[in-house]
Amino acid sequence: MKEKIILLSTLIFGSCDFPQVVSNSFTKEFCSCYFVVGQSEKYCYDYALQSLQISSYEIHRESKTITASGYGFSSEAKFLSKEEGCRITNL
Amino acid sequence: MKKILFCLVLLTQTALANFSELDAYLFDQSAKYQTDSVLLWEDGKIIYEKYAHGFNPDQPHLLWSATKSVAATLIALAIKDNQLNLTDKAGKFYPPLRRAQADTISIQHLLNMSSGLEWKETYENDPWTSDVISMLYWKGYQDMAAYTASKKVVHAPGSFFYYSSGETNLLMAVLQGALGADLYKRYPWTHLFEPLGIKSATWEKDSTGNFVGSSYLYLTPRDFLKIGQLYLQNGAWEGKQVLPKDWVKFSTTPAAAAQDESYGAHWYMNTILPKTGQRPYPHAPEDVFLALGHHGQMLFVMPSQKRIFVRFGADKKGSISHDMIFKLIMSGGAK
């Protein structure tokens, strides 16, 4: 129900690409939680998820990137270095 | 290794002996908040320390908005190095602010959250009109300072207080302009973290290379403690005055425009609020000052008690009471 209210409000008040916030915030916070903090996948999933669900996500351990999609949008965040941490790197 | 483990066990036992009520409150399994790590330092030693939810002493934790107090410390260091002044206009170092009305915003206005730039600081409860969400994850994530600078000036600079994550990121762009990109790139490490022996730091940047001073610093509790110690020692470290001598006093003096929050230069305090005549934390000492962040990140500096408290959490479902923590800190231990 809460999701429906937020989505409806988004359509009324926001722009059409606002739902990308969901996958952007998830990938960024998951990436930092996993690669910077070094927490478990489960902790990071719960931690990165905000009030809206994502449809899928993937951890790319070799390239140290996280991808996720939700509401028709995809996002990517990449771990750059110990000092610089993660950043959203959508194309 | 065995010695370290023994010390950790010992510390926890000390905690339970002296701070059992504080411990029970912080780690209450039935509460909606979640404490990941905590430590309490008193006059040179850690007297209570505990980790949960998979965290250990070597793992950094996100500070969220408690990052702002460290970001302001970078400005202090640059002032000490004569790179800029509080009264300098922000536009001197950051050209997008060289426009009508915005051109009178000073570095002090930004430190005091009084720029007058339009802003809405809400999070998950109001995501679609939130400037923080938009800055971090939507329209502004590539260049957070530009996102903030594009806002209308809706109050005369210096005349109106409104807590804004955008203002801290503007400060970081100002700092980059003052120092130059090369010096700026590792400035937190060369001028703050390395001198203090802080080794756990990660500080994320946006796509322009600007530090996300509003939100994205990661430190271990023991390293965050060192920031508190630096302020407790009035900006001195190992006998050397690292911050300008009057910086801590300035940081903890209420912003002139703040009426309903006890807020200085990127630090919260416990001064009497002009609007209500009350202190924000009735159980806390009057001279305490705090760095606070989303989801329950906290650093309390308690000069009169010579105590520093660090707590990291993930309070997504409910908030913890800062005043209750103060009450339990004040009633625990030998003092």
Chai-1 contact restraints between the chains, C-beta under 6 A:
chainA,res_idxA,chainB,res_idxB,connection_type,confidence,min_distance_angstrom,max_distance_angstrom,comment,restraint_id
A,S9,B,W128,contact,1.0,0.0,6.0,A-B,restraint_1
A,T10,B,W128,contact,1.0,0.0,6.0,A-B,restraint_2
A,F13,B,W128,contact,1.0,0.0,6.0,A-B,restraint_3
A,G14,B,W128,contact,1.0,0.0,6.0,A-B,restraint_4
A,V21,B,Y137,contact,1.0,0.0,6.0,A-B,restraint_5
A,V21,B,W138,contact,1.0,0.0,6.0,A-B,restraint_6
A,N24,B,Y137,contact,1.0,0.0,6.0,A-B,restraint_7
A,S25,B,Y137,contact,1.0,0.0,6.0,A-B,restraint_8
A,V36,B,T202,contact,1.0,0.0,6.0,A-B,restraint_9
A,V36,B,Y218,contact,1.0,0.0,6.0,A-B,restraint_10
A,G38,B,Q59,contact,1.0,0.0,6.0,A-B,restraint_11
A,S40,B,G54,contact,1.0,0.0,6.0,A-B,restraint_12
A,Q50,B,E124,contact,1.0,0.0,6.0,A-B,restraint_13
A,S51,B,E124,contact,1.0,0.0,6.0,A-B,restraint_14
A,G85,B,T202,contact,1.0,0.0,6.0,A-B,restraint_15
A,G85,B,E204,contact,1.0,0.0,6.0,A-B,restraint_16
A,I88,B,Y141,contact,1.0,0.0,6.0,A-B,restraint_17
